[in-house]
Amino acid sequence: MKTMTRVPTGYTIEKVDMATAEQPIVDGLVELWHALDAEAVPEDPPLPREMIEARFRTTSKMFVRQSWLAFKDGRVVGRGQNFENKSGSNEDKRDIDLAVHPAHRGKGIGRALFAAAVLPIPDATTKLVQSWTHSRVPSGKAFAEKTGAKAGLNMRSSQLDLQKVDMKLIDEWAKIDPPDYTVVFLDGDVPDHLMKATTEAFNAINKMPREDLDMDDWVFSEATIRDWERMRKARGQTQWLYLVTDPSGTGVAFTDIVFDKRYEHVIHQGGTAVDPAHQGHGLGKLVKALMVKKLKSEMPRARFIRTENAGSNAPMLSINTRMGFALAWENAIWQLPLADAKKYAERAS
């Protein structure tokens, strides 16, 4: 179905259900992904086509996606998406994903896709729209500023070269044995008897700096975690989780990674956090070191661990820096009131 958005001459924009899209459209999305990665992470080998397709085909029950694609001569040259948050927290915000092929920027495609993604959002349920930008793709920041959005949280993306990591330090940290704490390793889905402890540990993420981001605490529930697990398996990904509990069985710390065995070049660290009441015992160092040892032992061909932290999160950045994590690039999370987003969108429609 075509939108009513004004589109630059020679281009079309169509609303597409990516989960059921015909194969030529998905093939075009893969080509677009490769072009974007060649710009943002040229040092990485291209992701296998089947991995990218699985990401577009997989749907979430908690973040319901609507997608619009820009076409030129039948080729996919841009995408715009909004994600309706049904997770039980921060539901008054919608994520907006915009991407335009580098060769087709500066023609109004981004504005048209923004309008297509923003204008259908109901005023009654949404307060803000938000999006990410990448420091290696300056056009993203420039576009965010044009809309009037403000950068709410500055993120540092760091990576650890597993071929150069100081294993003497890692071995030292892996031997940290604070009394009265239990460390559990989980490969795959969280078992029912550890679900409560896992959601408790995940809540420590809410203690991380938010800078100027308008964000409430996230509520981590079994439904949310089961949705993540279902999506991960549909994509062919694996999750490893180290969970720390106190004597009462309460979850107080964790670190997790997600990876695809078809692409061992990059391991993504989803999060690491320690509840402030349990800091000072070396729990963060312990779980991160255990994860590195696990990777070195079971995935010796893995090259990098990549992680993201708020630029103001000094305690976690200190641990990462000591481990050997180096700055790769920076990201920012931008926010814009929906009313202002629609004003900008209407000028492009």
Secondary structure by P-SEA (a helix, b strand, c coil): ccccccccccbbbbbbccccccaaaaaaaaaaaaaaaaacccccccccaaaaaaaaacccccbbbbbbbbbcccccccccccccccccccccbbbbbbbccccccccaaaaaaaaaaccccccccccccccccccccaaaaaaaaaacccccbbbbbbbbcccccaaaaaaaaaacccccbbbbbbcccccccaaaaaaaaaccccccccccccccbbbbcaaaaaaaaaaaaaabbbbbbbbbbccccccccccbbbbbcccccccccccccccccccccaaaaaaaaaaaaaaaacccccccccccccccaaaaaaaaaaacccccbbbbbbbbcaaaaaaaaaaac
